[in-house]
């Protein structure tokens, strides 16, 4: 494990946490103003929690995403070969 990859995952996790708090607090206020059902903030919280493993996985597989290096996968990630489809003449 490289320190850069771990650092990137930690940065993404902290950014996700801060963004989630802002989204959740904003949605709580807006749900009262717009008279949304009481289930809305709870459903949003569950969705935000379910997004954590997805964001960590993306940050782990693509450690350079958002940087000048582009969105190239890590050299140790799984590569799925793409088969060529037959062309019609």
Secondary structure, 3 states (H helix, E strand, C coil): CCHHHHHHHHHHHHHHHHHHHHHHHHHHHHHHHCCCCCHHHHHHHHHHHHHHHHHHHHHHHCCCCCCCCCCCCCCCCCCCCCCCCCCCC
